[in-house]
Amino acid sequence: MSDLPPRDSDDHEPADPADAFEEIVGAETDRDPDLAVIEAGSRTLRTQGGPPQGDGIPARPQDPEVEKALHAVEADLATRWGETKLEPSVARIAALMDVLGEPQKAYPSIHITGTNGKTSTARMIEALLGAFELRTGRYTSPHVQSVTERISLDGAPISYERFIETYEDIKPYVEMVDSQQEYRLSFFEVLTGMAYAAFADAPVDVAVVEVGMGGSWDATNVIDGSVAVITPIDLDHTDRLGSTPGEIAGEKSGIIKQDATVIMAQQPVDAAQVILKKAVGANATVAREGLEFGVVSRQVAVGGQLMTLRGLGGEYEEIYLPLHGAHQAHNAAVALAAVEAFFGVGAERVEPLDIDTVRKAFATATSPGRLEVVRRSPTVVLDAAHNPAGARVTAEAISEVFDFSRLIGVVGASGDKNVRGLLEAFEPLFAEVVITQNSSHRAMDADELAAIAVEVFGDDRVQVEPRLDDALEAAITLAEEEGEYAGGGVFVTGSVITVGEARLLLGKG
């Protein structure tokens, strides 16, 4: 691993740090746990230590042969269990790691779980580590437009050629494991194996890994993460993870390894109790948002927000984050604490991280599909909120950042989500809503979703357009009724797949 970052000689503590931190504790304690979720299901935030290099959504290959080979890999992967069909066990992925020579043990890891905000947090962590000149590998899911977004090296999606080569390299071993197990490796398990193999081959200095679902039996949980990050827990995937935050926390806290450091975002009380009990059993050290670290202050700035964060090593002032919403500031605090813990700040060393490097890293954050403006006149904004908790913080951010006089919603959701709760979160903001569906087999039928929307919005505020392109055109037309110079806008949400397809239709990617 590379040398630890140097201490910033200009760093200084505030005149009375105890008084300053009391403000953090008060602010965090007063937050409603149900509104403390960090992120609205975004799977698309990309950051890096150096200058921004696009939005992290690669275009399809230009070379016909590469395109053909990629299509073949995608078709092969599509024959396996999808991400919604699970057999809760790490036996298959452990067997694959064994025949591959345990590539996941070739580098230290930071492991991330939670309900919302995992990918945003992962990419901020990746940006910070990269800024400190560590070579990073990052594994997140799902993807917005290209499967290669899931595996990142040095802050950028793996190339199509390398993705194909990695698949071909591990394919014989995948087939070997398939023949020995009761069930074949799933789509997600194969991608996880590819990520761990690609990281070892690079090689990386550190891997930043987001769970797919849960924690204990998630395919990613064959790593020994020295830092375990748990973003706020709320109700999602209740059929598989549990019906209360505490039950869900029981599954998610399974990523906590012996003697690890746990970075815990603010949690509902029952979830926090479960996590802390698991940490005690693993002899893990816990840093809690609102106590050991947190957001001291934040204010809206052009294109984002300006923050002061309290980390494990002290305060970090004048941090510009080009992302909107209080939840993104809390994302940043969690990411900063995780990187501090990785470098031993607050334990082996007392110096904070270099402030200029921290500022540089956060200033490069981008967020495709997360309060992303993709058109003007009228303004069209995309956000991948897909559950009620995420929708609530997204709605709060919209009110803070945008000044729409008339906002038209476009909603296409998955059938396994709490769509009523999502619609109720946006109801106060949307003048009208256009109900649609994306191309995924998981998409809720537009008429079925519309029936729920009518109960929430009333019949006169709901329009149905099953095709997403028609829905976008209808919503833009409704927004334009305000006039060219009025404040009409369109907000597309409900699913990362809906957002990804809308990006393509609107000329992004």
N, C-alpha and C positions, 0 to 999 in steps of 0.2 A: 504494500500500500504506500502511496505517496506520503511525503512528509506532511505533518499537520500544518494548517494555515498559520501564518505569523500573527502575532498580536498587533493590533492597530495602536500605534503609540499615541494617537490623538484621542483614544477612547477615554471617557471619564464617567464616573457615576454621578447621578444627580445629587444636589446638595443634601437632600434627605430621602434616600432610596426607600426607607421603610414607609414614609408617608405616601410616596408615589405608588408603591405597590399595593397599598391599602385600597387605592382607587381601582386597581385591576380586580382585586378580590371582590369589592363591592359591585362592580359592573358585571362581573361574571356570575356572581351569586344571584343577582337580580334577574338574570336572563331566564326566560321561560324555557325549560328543557325541551319542550316540544318544538320551539322555534330555534333551537340551537343547532340544528342539523347544518352541516357545513356546505353541502353542495347538492344541486338538483339533478343528480344522475349524469352529469357531464362525463363523457368518456373521451374528451378530445383536447384537453388543455395541453399545450406543448410549450416547454421553455428550455433554455439552454444557457450555458455560461457566457457564450460569446454573443456577437450581434445576431439579431433575429434573421432566420433564413427561411422565410415562408411560414405557413401555418401548420406544417407537419402532416398535411393530407396529400400524399403523392398522386400524381396523375397516372393513368394506366400506361403500361410500357409502350414505347414507340416502336420497338423492334418486334415484328410479327412473330418471330420464333420465340422470343421471351414471353410475349402475350399468350401464345399457344401453350407453352410449358406451364405458365402460371395458371391458366385455365384448367389444365390437366390436374395440377395439384389441388386446386380448389374443388374440382369435381370429385377427386379421390377423398378429400376430407369430408365432403358433403355426404358420403356414404356412411359416415359414422354417426353415433348418437350426437344430437345437437346439444346446445348448452342448457336446455330446459329439461332434458332427460338425464337423470342422475342415479347412480348406485353409490351411496355414501361410503366410500372406502378409498384409501390411498394405496391399496395393494397393487393395483395395476401400474400406477405411475412409479411406485417404489421399485417394481420389477424392471420397468424400463430404465430407470436410473442405474440400477445394478448392472444391466448388460451394457449400458453406455459408459460404465466406469465412474459413476457418481460425479458427473460434471458440476452439479449444483454445490458441491463442496470445494470447488476450486477458487471461490471468492467469497468475501463477506456479503451479507445481505441485510437489507432493510425491508421488513414485511409489513404490508398495510391491509387492514380490513376495516369494516364499518358499513353503514347503510348507504349514505351519499357522500360524495367528496373524495373517494379513494383515488380516482385518476388525477384529479386536479392536485391533490396533495402529492401524489407520486411524481408528477411532472415538475412541481416546484422543488421537491427534494432533488430530483435529477438535475435541475438547473443549478441549485446551490452546490452540489457535489462537482458538477462540471466546471463551475466558476473557480473552484479550488483545485482545478487541474487534475481531477481524478477521472479516469476513463469509466464511463457508466454503461450499464445495461438496464433497460427498463421494460417491464412486462405489464401491460394493462389490457383491460377488456371492458365492453366490446369495442369494435371499431366503428367509425362513422362511414367511411367509404371504401377503404382498402384493408384487407386482412393484415397487410404488412405493418399497419400503424401500431399493432399490438406489441411488436418487438422493436425496441429502439437501441441503437448503439451510438454513444457519443451525442445524445440529444436529437438524433434524427432517425426516422423509420428505417428499418433494415431495407437494403436494396432488393428489388424483385429477384435479381440474379442470385443474391445470397440467400434469400428466402427459399428459392427453388432448390439450390444446392444443399441447404441444411435439411430440407425435407427428404431429398434423395439420399443423403448420408445416413439419416436415422431410420429410413423406411424398412430396411431388412430387420432391424432390431425391433421395430414396432410390430412387424408381422410375426416375429419370434414370440414376443410377449402375447400377442393376440392368440396364438395357438396354444398357449399354456394357461390362459385365464378363462373363467366362466363367461365373461363378457369381453368383447373387444375394447381396446382403448377408445375413449370418446374423442370427439373433435377437440374439446378443450384440453384433454390430457395430451394429445399429440402435439398441439401448439405449445403447451407448457414444456414438454420435452425438447421441442425445437428451440425454445427460448433459452433454456438452461444450457443446451449444447452450444448454441451460438455465442452465449456469454463466455463460456469456457474457451471456445476457439478464438475469440477476439484477441487476447483475453481482456476482461474488464477488471477494474480495481474494486468495483462494488456493484451489486445488483439491487435494483429497486423493484420490488415485486408486489403487485396488487392481487389479492385473492379474486377468484371468479365468483364464488358464493360461499358464505359462511366462513369457515376457518379450519375447524378440526379435521374434517375429511376433504377439504378442498385440495385439488390436485397440486396446487402450489406449495402445500404444507409439507414438502420433503426437504425444505431448506431449514437451516438453523439461523434464523434472523437474530443478529445481536441486538437489533432495535425492532420492537414491535409497535406499530402505530395503529391506534384504534380511533377512527373518526366517529362522530356522533351516531348512535344507534337509534333507529326508529323501526316502525313496522313495514316490512317488505319481505316478499318470499315467505309469508307466514305459514304456508302449507308445508314448507321444508325446514324452516329454521325455528319456528315457535310463534306463539300468539301474543307474547309480551316482550318488551325490550329486554327484560331479565333473561327470558328463555333464549332469545336470539343472541344475547351477550355470551351465554354459555357456549354456543357454537363458535362465535367469533373469537372469543378469548383463547381458543385452541391454538392460535398461532404463537402464544407466549411460550418461549423456551426457557430452559433452566438458565438462571443468572443473566437473563436479558434485561434490557431497559425498555420499559413500556411508556410510550408517549400517548396519553389518554386525553382526547378532546372532551369537552363537557358532555356529560351523559345524563339520561334519566336516572333517578336514584337507584332503582332496582338493577339497572344495567351496570352502574358503577360498582355496586356491591359485589356483583358476580365477578367483574374484572379484577377488582382488588383482591378477592379471595383467591382467584386463580394465580395472581401475581405472587401472593404470599407463599402459595404452595410450590411455586417455581423459584423461589428466592430471587425474584426479579425486583428491580428498582423501578418505581413509578413516578412519573412527572405528570401532574394534572393541570389541565388548562384552567386558569382562574386562580391557581395557587402557586405552582412553581413557574408557570409561564402564562402568557396571555397577550391580549391586545390592550395597550395602554390608552391609545387614542387613534382616531381615524377621521379624515375629512375628505369630502368629495373633491376631486381634482379633475382637470381636463383629461379625458380619456381614461380615468381610473380613480385612484384614491391615494392619499398620502397617509402613512401610518407611522406610529411608534409602537414597536413590539417589545415586550419583556421576554427575554430568552432565559435559558438556564445560566448564562454567564453575565447577565446584565441587560441594559436597555439598548435598543437599536433604533435610533431616531432617523426621521426623514427618509423612510423607505417608500419609494414610489412603486405602486403596483398597478399596471394598466388593465386591471380587471375590476368589475363593478360589484358592489354589494358587500354588506357586513360579513356575510358568510365566507367571501373570498379572503377577507382580512383574517378571519379565524383559521381558514385553510393555511394561510401564510404563517401564522403563529405556530401551528402544529408542524408544518414542514421545517421551520427554523429550529424548533426544539429537537426534532428528529435528527437533523444534521449535527446540531451541537452534541447530542448524545452519542452519535457515531464517532465524533472526534474526541469524545471524552470530556467535553466541557461540563463543569459542575461535578465531575468525579476526579479523573486523573489530572485535570488541568483547570485552573481558575480563570484564565483569560478568555474573554469572549472571542467570537470569530471576527475576522477583519471586516470592519463596517463597510468599507468601499466595495469589497468583493460581494458582500451580502446585497448591497444596493444594486450593484451591476446585475446580479442574478435575477432578483425580483423584477427589475425594470424590463427584462426581456420576455416576460410571460405573455403568451398569447392564448386564445381560447376559442378555437373553432367550435361552433355549436353551443357556445355558452354566453348568453346575452350578446350574440354576435350580430352586428349590423351588416347585412349583405346587399342592401339597396337603399337608395334615397328617393324621395318624391314619388310615392310615399315611402316612409322608412319601413323596412322589413327587418325584423329581429328574429333570430333563431335561438331556442334554448331547449336542451334535451331533458327538461324536467319530466319525470315519469312516475312519481309517487307523491302523495299529499304533502309529506314533509318537505321534499324538494320544491314542490310548487309553492309552498308558503314562503320560503325564503326568496324564491325567484320573484314572486309577486311583490314582496317588500322591496327588492332591489329595483324592479321596474318603476315603482312609485318614487324611489329616491333619485334615480338617474334620468329618466325620460319624462318629458312634459307633454304627453299625448292628450289632445282634446277629445279624440275618439280612437279607441283601439279595437281592432278586429282580431279575434283569435282564430287560428287554424289548428285544430286538434286531431291528431291521429295517434291512438294508443294501442298497447298490447292487451290481449284479452285476459291476461292473468294479473292485471294491475287493479288497484283501487281507483277506478276512473272517476267515480262519484266524488271522492275526496279531492282528486286533482282538479276537477271542474269547479268544485265549490271554492277552492283556493283562488281561482282566477275570475270567478263570477263578478266580484266588485269592479274588476278592471276592464272587462270586455264589454263593449257596447253591443256587439253581436259576435256569434261564434259560428265558424264554418266547420262542420264535422266531415272528416275524411278518413282514409285508411292508407297505410303504406303497403308495399308489395310483399312483406314478410308473411309467412304462414301463421305467425303468432299474432298478427294484427287483429284487433277487434273489428267485427263487421260494422261498417259505417252506420247502417240503420239501427243496429243494436246500441251503438254509442250515442246516436242521436236521440234515442228514446230516453236515455238517462240525462242527456243534455237538456232536453225539453223540461224535465222535472226540475232541473237546477236553474235554468235561464228563463223558462217560459217559451211557448211555441213561437212567438213573434220575434225572438232573438236568435233563433237557430236555423241555419241553412245546411243542407246536406249535399256534398259533392264527393262521391266515392273515389274519383280519380284525384290524386294530389295536385296535378297540374291545373285541373279545373278549379280545385279549392283555392289554390294560390291566386288564380286570376279573379275569382269571385271576391276574395277578401281584399285584393288590391282595388278592385272596382268600388267596393263598399267604402274603403278608406278614402278614396279619391272624391267621394261625394262631399267631403268637407271643403274641397277646393285645393288648388295647387299650393297655396301658401298657408293653408291651415295646418293643424297639428294632428292629422290622421296618420295611423300606423297599423302595421300588421305584425302579429306575434305568432310564430309557428312553434308548437310544442307537443308534448305527449309521449315522445319516444325518441331514442337516439337514431332509430332507423328512419323515422319521419323526417328528422332534422337532416340526416345525411342525404336523403333523397331530395329534400328541398334545396339543399346546397347545390346539388348538381343541376336541378332545374333552373336555379337562379344564377347559374354560371360560375359557381365556385367549385374548384377541382375539375 
